[in-house]
Amino acid sequence: MLFVNLFSQTTQTALIYEGHRATATKCSDLIDNMLLNPGNPSNWGQTNFTPTGFGVQNPEFTQYQLSSFSLMRLASSTADTVVYDKSASGPYYTDLTAGAGGSLIMPKNGILNYSLALKLLGINNTYGFQLTITPIVTVKITEEQTTSPLKLSLSVTGTGFPLANASLSYALLKVILPEAEGGYPSFTVQYGNNVTDEQGATSLEFPEITDPNQSYAFIGYAYLGGIVGVGYHERVSSTDQYVVPIVDDLSQQKVLIAHNYDLNSSGPAGSSLKYNTTFVLLAEDFTLREMPLSSPDKVGTVTSGVGNPYSNITIPTYTPYRRRRGYDALGN
């Protein structure tokens, strides 16, 4: 009886080990299958069609280069549903916005959910999985001093350690509101470079920002040893009205310009906002290069409420990547 008991414990340990080993092997195979395969068709992230094979690799590159368009079509467990009933592609959209100041709203019928991904990977009713993508380098930006001068503190960290002596490139976008009635907002861009200290931190001063209500956006890129991290910080005016871009049709590269009051009918009708749209790419030197927009609605006015049409912008290119020193930088 003692021998049988010892033998059964050894067998149980071996079975648990084999189970863990089989799961780890399957996990490794799934990761390679997703990250080293663009899927079928290879450009499914740039269309509205349902793929017949799942993968998130950028079809223009090899190795572990991800397609930003394919990632945009993936469902998030924390995403909210937004109702916008003015568009023919609506009325239901999925809000994939990652943080304040940004906007990524996609048509709900174009989102790829987990149940479909399981079927395309061939593991339906066998394994469950969750795909989480996090940056290797984190750039945290905070306001150390609000005005006279504006002072920003930057902290750059890797996977559990500070990124010491990392190179920094940054852009400060200062928003200019029109003084005359009928004008449209605009912005200016100031570029600069810096280096982090041994703690992966540094400070930047901008004496031209003296108004505590001045709206601006700051984008900082940190790079060291072939890896890149990006962070941003913004200050917006205290208002509950703002313009929201909505991805309407990926295959036709159409973006709608909507009033936030029209999302979930959250505000009264008749409220108007003037807007000025600019499309930029990230260049090799981490500066923003403006791309011309041929859309007649690139500047205009958007008004909330039924009967007030939305504006329509056509993005001129599908290629937001620029290769630099052996790695790829993603333009926004």
C-alpha positions in Angstrom: 0.0 0.0 0.0 2.9 2.4 0.8 4.5 1.6 -2.6 1.2 2.3 -4.4 0.7 5.6 -2.6 4.2 6.8 -3.5 3.9 5.6 -7.0 0.5 7.5 -7.5 2.0 10.7 -6.1 4.9 10.5 -8.6 2.5 9.8 -11.4 0.3 12.7 -10.5 3.3 15.1 -10.4 4.5 13.8 -13.8 1.0 14.3 -15.3 0.8 17.9 -13.9 4.3 18.6 -15.3 3.3 17.3 -18.8 0.1 19.3 -18.7 2.0 22.5 -17.9 4.6 21.7 -20.6 1.9 21.1 -23.2 0.2 24.4 -22.3 3.5 26.3 -22.4 4.3 24.8 -25.8 0.9 25.7 -27.2 1.2 29.2 -25.8 4.5 29.7 -27.5 3.1 28.4 -30.8 0.1 30.7 -30.6 2.3 33.7 -29.9 4.5 33.0 -32.9 1.5 32.2 -35.0 -0.1 35.6 -34.1 3.0 37.8 -34.1 4.8 36.3 -37.1 1.8 35.9 -39.3 -0.3 38.9 -40.9 -3.4 36.7 -41.2 -5.5 36.1 -44.2 -5.9 38.3 -46.1 -2.7 40.0 -45.1 -4.3 43.4 -45.2 -7.4 42.5 -43.3 -6.6 45.3 -40.8 -7.1 47.9 -43.5 -10.5 46.6 -44.7 -13.9 46.0 -43.2 -13.9 42.3 -44.1 -13.8 39.4 -41.6 -10.5 37.6 -41.9 -10.2 33.9 -42.5 -6.9 33.6 -40.7 -5.8 35.5 -37.6 -2.5 37.3 -37.2 -1.3 40.8 -36.3 2.1 41.0 -38.0 2.7 44.0 -40.3 2.6 42.5 -43.8 5.3 45.1 -45.0 7.9 43.9 -42.5 9.3 40.6 -41.1 10.0 39.4 -37.6 8.0 40.9 -34.7 6.6 44.0 -36.4 2.9 44.5 -35.5 0.3 46.1 -37.7 -1.3 49.1 -36.1 -4.4 48.7 -38.3 -5.0 45.1 -37.2 -4.6 46.1 -33.6 -7.3 48.8 -34.1 -9.8 46.1 -35.1 -9.3 43.9 -32.0 -12.0 44.0 -29.3 -11.0 45.1 -25.8 -12.5 43.7 -22.7 -12.8 47.3 -21.3 -14.2 49.0 -24.4 -17.5 50.8 -24.3 -20.2 50.9 -26.9 -21.0 54.3 -28.3 -24.2 55.2 -30.2 -23.8 57.7 -33.1 -26.9 57.5 -35.3 -25.9 60.1 -37.9 -23.6 57.8 -39.9 -24.7 55.1 -42.3 -22.0 52.8 -40.8 -23.6 53.2 -37.3 -25.3 53.5 -35.1 -23.1 51.4 -32.9 -19.4 52.0 -32.4 -16.8 50.6 -30.1 -14.7 53.1 -28.1 -11.1 51.8 -27.9 -9.7 55.1 -26.6 -6.7 54.4 -24.4 -6.6 57.7 -22.5 -7.7 61.2 -22.2 -7.1 63.5 -25.1 -7.1 60.8 -27.7 -9.9 59.1 -29.6 -10.2 55.7 -31.3 -13.8 54.9 -32.1 -14.4 52.1 -34.6 -17.6 50.6 -36.2 -18.8 47.8 -34.0 -19.5 45.5 -36.9 -15.8 45.7 -37.9 -14.4 44.7 -34.6 -12.8 41.2 -34.2 -13.8 39.6 -30.9 -12.2 36.8 -28.9 -14.7 34.1 -29.9 -13.9 34.6 -33.6 -10.2 34.7 -32.9 -10.4 31.4 -31.1 -12.1 29.8 -34.1 -9.5 31.2 -36.5 -6.7 30.0 -34.4 -8.2 26.5 -34.1 -8.4 26.4 -30.3 -12.2 26.9 -29.9 -13.5 24.9 -26.9 -9.9 23.8 -26.2 -7.9 26.8 -24.8 -8.8 30.3 -23.8 -6.4 33.1 -24.2 -6.0 36.9 -23.7 -3.7 39.0 -25.8 -2.2 42.0 -23.9 0.4 44.3 -25.6 2.3 46.7 -23.3 5.2 49.0 -24.2 8.8 48.1 -23.3 9.6 51.7 -22.5 7.3 53.9 -20.5 7.5 57.7 -20.7 5.7 59.5 -17.9 5.2 63.2 -18.2 3.9 65.5 -15.4 3.5 69.2 -14.9 6.1 70.3 -12.3 5.2 74.0 -12.8 2.2 75.3 -14.6 3.4 78.7 -15.9 6.2 81.3 -15.9 7.8 79.1 -17.1 5.9 75.9 -17.8 8.0 73.1 -16.4 7.5 69.4 -17.3 9.1 66.5 -15.6 9.8 63.3 -17.6 10.5 59.9 -16.2 11.6 57.1 -18.6 11.5 53.5 -17.4 12.1 50.1 -19.0 10.8 46.8 -17.7 11.4 47.5 -14.0 14.4 49.8 -14.3 15.1 53.4 -15.2 16.4 54.1 -18.7 19.5 56.1 -17.8 21.2 58.3 -20.4 18.5 57.8 -23.0 18.1 60.3 -25.8 14.9 62.3 -25.9 13.2 64.0 -28.8 10.0 66.1 -28.1 7.4 68.3 -29.7 5.4 70.9 -28.0 2.1 71.8 -29.8 0.7 75.2 -28.7 -2.9 75.7 -29.6 -3.9 79.1 -31.0 -7.5 80.1 -30.8 -8.8 82.7 -33.4 -9.2 86.2 -32.2 -11.6 87.3 -34.9 -15.1 85.8 -35.2 -15.3 83.3 -38.1 -11.7 82.1 -37.7 -10.4 78.6 -37.1 -8.0 77.2 -34.5 -4.4 76.5 -35.4 -1.2 75.4 -33.7 2.5 75.9 -33.7 5.1 73.2 -33.1 8.4 73.5 -31.1 10.9 70.7 -31.3 13.8 69.9 -29.0 16.2 67.2 -27.7 17.5 66.2 -24.3 19.0 63.3 -22.3 17.8 61.5 -19.2 20.0 61.3 -16.1 21.1 58.2 -14.2 17.6 57.9 -12.7 16.0 58.1 -16.2 14.5 61.5 -15.5 14.9 65.1 -16.8 13.0 68.4 -16.7 12.1 70.8 -19.6 11.2 74.4 -19.4 9.0 76.4 -21.8 9.0 80.1 -20.9 6.7 81.0 -23.8 3.8 79.3 -21.9 2.7 82.0 -19.5 -1.1 81.6 -19.5 -2.4 79.0 -17.0 -5.3 78.4 -19.4 -3.2 77.9 -22.5 -4.0 74.6 -24.3 -1.1 72.6 -25.5 0.0 69.0 -26.2 3.5 67.6 -25.5 4.8 64.4 -27.1 8.1 62.9 -25.9 10.1 60.1 -27.5 12.8 58.2 -25.6 15.2 55.9 -27.4 18.2 53.8 -26.3 19.8 50.7 -27.7 17.3 50.2 -30.5 14.2 50.5 -28.4 11.7 53.4 -28.4 9.1 54.7 -26.0 6.6 57.5 -26.4 4.5 59.5 -23.9 2.3 62.5 -24.1 0.7 65.1 -21.9 -1.9 67.7 -22.7 -3.7 70.6 -21.2 -7.2 71.4 -22.6 -9.6 74.2 -21.9 -12.3 73.6 -19.2 -15.3 72.9 -21.4 -17.6 69.9 -21.9 -17.7 70.4 -25.7 -15.1 69.0 -28.1 -14.7 67.5 -31.6 -14.4 63.7 -31.9 -12.9 61.9 -34.8 -14.7 58.6 -35.7 -13.2 55.9 -37.9 -16.1 55.3 -40.4 -14.6 53.1 -43.1 -11.1 51.6 -43.0 -11.1 50.5 -46.6 -12.0 53.9 -47.9 -9.8 55.7 -45.2 -12.7 57.8 -44.1 -12.9 59.6 -40.7 -15.9 61.4 -39.5 -15.7 64.7 -37.5 -18.5 64.7 -34.9 -19.6 66.8 -32.0 -19.3 65.0 -28.7 -22.9 65.9 -27.8 -24.0 63.5 -30.6 -22.3 60.5 -28.9 -25.0 58.7 -26.9 -27.1 61.9 -27.3 -25.3 63.3 -24.3 -26.0 67.0 -25.0 -28.4 69.4 -26.4 -28.9 70.1 -30.1 -27.6 73.3 -31.8 -24.2 73.5 -30.2 -21.5 74.3 -32.7 -17.7 74.0 -32.7 -15.2 75.2 -35.3 -12.4 72.7 -36.1 -9.2 72.6 -38.2 -7.8 69.1 -39.1 -4.1 68.3 -39.7 -2.7 64.9 -40.7 1.0 64.3 -39.7 3.5 61.5 -40.0 6.5 60.8 -37.7 9.7 61.4 -39.6 13.1 59.7 -39.1 14.3 62.5 -36.8 11.1 62.3 -34.6 9.6 65.4 -36.1 6.0 65.7 -37.3 5.7 66.0 -41.1 2.4 67.4 -42.3 0.6 65.5 -45.0 -1.8 67.6 -47.2 -5.5 66.8 -46.9 -7.6 67.2 -50.1 -10.9 66.8 -48.2 -13.0 70.0 -48.5 -14.1 69.4 -44.9 -10.6 69.7 -43.4 -11.8 73.0 -41.8 -15.3 73.8 -40.9 -18.0 73.8 -38.3 -19.7 70.8 -36.7 -23.1 71.2 -35.0 -24.9 68.8 -32.6 -28.4 67.5 -33.1 -30.5 65.7 -35.7 -30.5 67.3 -39.2 -27.0 68.8 -38.7 -24.6 66.7 -40.9 -21.2 65.5 -39.8 -17.9 66.3 -41.7 -16.0 63.8 -43.6 -12.2 63.5 -43.9 -10.3 61.2 -46.2 -6.8 60.1 -44.9 -4.3 60.2 -47.9 -2.1 57.3 -47.0 -2.0 53.8 -45.3 1.7 54.0 -44.5 2.4 55.6 -41.1 5.8 54.0 -40.6 9.3 55.3 -41.1 12.4 53.1 -40.6 15.1 54.5 -38.4 18.4 53.0 -37.1 17.1 49.4 -37.3 13.7 50.0 -35.6 10.4 51.4 -36.7 8.7 54.5 -35.4 4.9 54.8 -35.6 3.4 58.0 -36.7 0.1 59.3 -35.3 
